[in-house]
Amino acid sequence: MTLDFDARVSARGFDLAFGVKTGETIAVMGPNGAGKSTLLGLLAGLVHADQGHARLDDRTLFDATAGSRAWTQPHRRGVALLAQEALLFPHLSVLDNVAFGPRSTGASRQEARAVAWQWLIEVDAAELGGRRPAALSGGQAQRVGVARALAADPSLLLLDEPLSALDIGAAPALRRLLTRVLADRTALLVTHDPLDALVLADRVLVIEGGRLVDDGPTREVFAHPRTAFVAGLAGLNLVTGVRSSNGIEAAAGWEVVAPFEAEVARGASSAVVVKPSWVRVSHLEPGRAEGNAVRQTILDVEPRGDSIRIRGDVLAADVTPAAAADLDLAPGDTAWFAFSADAGVGYAL
């Protein structure tokens, strides 16, 4: 195990434990305020834990367990942080920005510059070496930021939403670059974008309220969401309840009929997911043959590409623009949402 982490920060309601294997890239996801920045701060040495420890290979980053207050200075941790903005030193050239990491660990100016050139070549930015950061585009600056982070040869790379500030043209190129440089490298990637998690990560940690609520292979976490936040990222409706004879017993006595992927004991906490495109909306109550139906208050009506997303307080539905015009729904209205018994999939929580 490369990283062993178990820490608490009482003032922030943070209590988290997990491990990362050598060469694993882990996506860290969660709503705003979930504790993602606290996690990165603890690992980078910018936040102190009340209790717990973090060990990276044979190095103790911090140990706040009983009888110990060990704490390693940030520049001695073997951890590199790439933030949303590259935060390059404005008074240094691109080459010297990248050389800063090796220089800070004792390399000579010549050695550090040689390493910097290698990484600028690796990230397809060698032609930028003589420029100042002010002359770079957002995508170019992030490429240089990646090179600077990796030039220090970190044992752990932390990436804090590195693509979020880029325009639609620059993001795919940086995503391809990260796919290449993260191969067999131990990294934590904080992101809100499920595409980044699917393309770049081996595993996903989901944090809500400072606690770990899910941890598993990327595709498994999105296919079987345990919380509404993850279901939203995956583009799925999530209905939770307890296992019944035909599906699940959800809130307010609503029984959702759906096939289960595996045997689940009656009464066990369970969920059913269904795609919004498989949900129908109508003003009239559907007959029993229409499947699972619930009357909802409309929260939002918004365009989603070539469809319209109608979101209620339980389910969301994607309908055609023509259907949306016929329904003529607005926030605060009520309507029936329904999906057939074979449209959903059930599983244990």
N, C-alpha and C positions, 0 to 999 in steps of 0.2 A: 504494500500500500504506500503510495507516494505521499498523500496528504491524509492526515488523521485530524479531524476538526470536531470539537465539542465545546461550545462556549455559550455564555449567558451575559446579556447586558440588560440589567433590570430596568433602567430608566427608559429603555426603548422597547420593552416587552419582547426581547429577543432571546430565544432559547433553541439552539439548532445543533444537530450532530450529524455528520456524514463523513464518508471517505471517498477518495479519488485514487484510482489506480494509475500506475505509470503509463503515460501515453494516452490517457483518456481526455477527451474534451467534453465538459459538462455544461449544458445550458442551464442557467438559473433564471426562472421566470416567476412572476407574481405581480399582483396589482401594485399601484403606487402606494408607498408606505409599508410594504410587506416586510422589508428588512434586507433587501438586496444590497443597498449601499452600505449598510452596517456590516454585512458579511465581507464585502470587498475591503472596507476600512479596517476590519479586524485582521485580515490576512496581509494587507499592505503596511500595517503598523500605524494607521491613522486614527484608530479607535481602540480603546482599552476595554478588555473584558472584566466583568466582576468575578466570574468564575469560569473554570474550564481550561482548555489547552488547544494548541494547534502545533502539529509536528509535520515538517516537510522533509521527507527522506530521513536523514539522521540529525536534522537541525530542529531545535525547539524555537518556534516563532514566539510563542508566549506560553506560560504555564501559571495560571491563577488558581491552582488547586491548593488544598490545605497545606500550609507549610512551605509554599513556594510562590515567589513573585518573579520568576524568570521572564525576561522580555528582551527580544533581539531588536536592535535598531533597524529601521526600515531599509537602509542601504546595505545591510548585511544579511538580509533574509533570502536572497536569491529569488525575489518576487518582482515582476514587472507589471505595471498597470498602464493600460491604454484606455483613455477616457473617451467620451463622446467627441470631444474636441482634442486635436493632437497636442495642444499646449506646447508648441515648439518654442525654444528660446529665440526671441526676435532679433537679438544682437549677434547670433551665430549663423553661419552658413548651414545649409542642409547637411553637408558632410560632417561638420563639427557637431551638429545636433545629434546625429547618429553615433558619432564617436564618443559622445559624452558618457555613455554607459561603460564601455571598456576603460575609459580614462578613470572613471570613478572607482574602478576595482583595481587600479594600479598599473594598467598598461601604459606604455610610452605613447607619446603623441603619434609617432610613426606607426606603431602597432595598432593603436586604436583607429587611425584613419584607414589602415588596410582592412580591418574588420568592417568598418563602416562602408567602404566601397563594395565589399562582398555582399552586404545586406541590401544596399541600394540596387545592385544588379539583380539580386534575388527578387526584389519587389518591383522590378521594371521601372526604377526611378533614378538610374545612374546619371541621366542627363540633367537632373535637378541639383546635383551636388554642389554647384557653385552659387546657387540662388539663396536669397534670404526668404524666410517663411512668409513675409508679406506678399511675395510674388507668386505664391502657390494657390491653386484652386483648392476647394474643400477636399476633393478626392485625392489630389496630389499630397496634401498635408497629411491625410490619414495613411497613405502609403509610407510616407516618411516616418510617421508615428509608429507604424508596425515595425519598420526597420530599426528604429531607435530602441523599441522594447526588446526586440530579439537580439540586437547586437550585444546586449549585456549577458546573453546566454543564461536566461533565468531558468530555475527549476520549475517555476510555476508562472504562467502568463494569465493575467486578469484582464478581461476585455469588458468595458462598461458601455454597452450599446454603441459599438464603434461605427455602425452604419446609419444610426438614426438621424444624424445631422446632414447626411449626404443627399444630393438630389437623385432623381429617378435614373439618371444616366450613369452616375458614378457608383451607386450602390452595387449593381451586379458585378462590376469589375473588381471591386474590393472583396466581394463575397467569394469570387473565384480565387483571388489571391489568398484569402484566409483559408480556403479549402486546402490549398497547397501547403502553406506554411504551418498549419496546425496538425498536419498528418504526423502521428506518433509523438505529439507534444502534449504535455500535461497543461490543461488550461481550463479556466472558468469563464464562461461567456454569459454576461447578463444581457438579456434581450426581451423585447415585447413582440418580436416578429416570429411567428411559427416557422416561416420559411428559413430563417437563420438557424433555428434549432434543428430543423429537419436536415438541412444541408451540412451544417458544421459540427453538430454535436452527436456524441455516442449515447448520451444519457441526459435526462432532464430532471432537475430538482425544481419542485414547485413550492414556493414559500408564500404563506398568507398569515398575516398577524404575527410575524416573527417566528412562526413554527413551520416545520416541514410537513406538507400535506400530501405530497406524492413524490416518488423517486423511482424511475425506471427507464427502460429503453425509450428513445424518443417517439417512435411510431406507436408503441404500446400506450404511452401516456396520453397521446392525442386520440387514439382509437377508443380508449376507455377512460374518459375524464372522470375525476372524482369530485371536482368542484365546478361551479358555474363559470368561474374565471377561465379554466382550461377548456371547458366546453365551448365558450365563446371564441377562444383562440382557434380551436379546431373547426369552427363553423358548424357546431352541432347544438341541438336542443338537448338539455339534460333534465330528466325528471327523476327525483329520488324518492325512496320510500322503503317499504319492507316487502319481501317476497310473498306473493300470494299464490293461489293455485294456478292462475292463468297469466300472471305477470307480476306487477307490483301494486301495492296499496299506497297511493300517494297522498298528499295533503288533502284535507277536507273530504276524505272518503272516496276520492277519484281513483277507480281501478284502471290501470293502464295495462292492456293486454299486449304481450309481445313475447316472441320466442327468446329463450335464454341460450347463451353459447355453451354453458356447462351447468351441471346440477348444482342448485343452490337451495339450502334448507329453507323451508317456509318460516317466515318471520325474520329472516336475516336481512340486514341492511343491503339494499340493492339499488340499481339505477337502470333506466332505459334511455338510450340515445336515439335520436331521429334527425335526419337532415331537414333543414327548413324547406327545401324544395319538395319534400314529400308531405308537407302539411297543407291542408286546404282551409280556406277561410270563407265563411258565409254568414248572412244575417239570420238565416233560419236554422233551428236546431237540427243537426243531422239525425237520420234514423239509425237504429242499432246496427244495421248492416254497414254503415259508414265507418265503423271502428271506434277508436278512442276519440272522444270529443270533450271539450271543456270551453265554457264561456269565459271570456277574458276582457279586461279593460285594455284598450290600445294605449301603448306608451310612446311608440314612434312609428312613423311611416317615412322611409328614406330610400332613395335610389341606390342600387347595388349592381353596377354594371348594366346588364341588359334585363335586370329584374327589379322588383320593388320589394324591400324587406318590410313586412308588417310585424312589429314586435309587441307581444302582449306581456302580461306579468308572469306567464308560465312558459308559453311557447312563442317562437318566431316562425313566420312563414315567408317564403319567397314566391311571389306571384308575378305574372306578366303585367306590363304597364296597362294593357287593356282591362285585365281583371281588376287591377287596383282602381282604375277609373270607374268601373261599374260598382265596386264596393263603396267608393267614396267615403273612406274612413279617415278619421282624424284622431289625434291623441285625446283621450277621455271618452271616446265612443266605446261601445261593447260589440263583440262579435263572437261567433263560434269558430273554434280552431279544431281540426280533426285530422287524424292520420290512421291508416289501416293497421290492423294487427300485425301484419308481416312487414311493415315499414320500419319498425323499431327493432333494436337489439338490446337484450337485457344481460346484466352481469352483476356479480357481487361487488360490493364496496369494501 
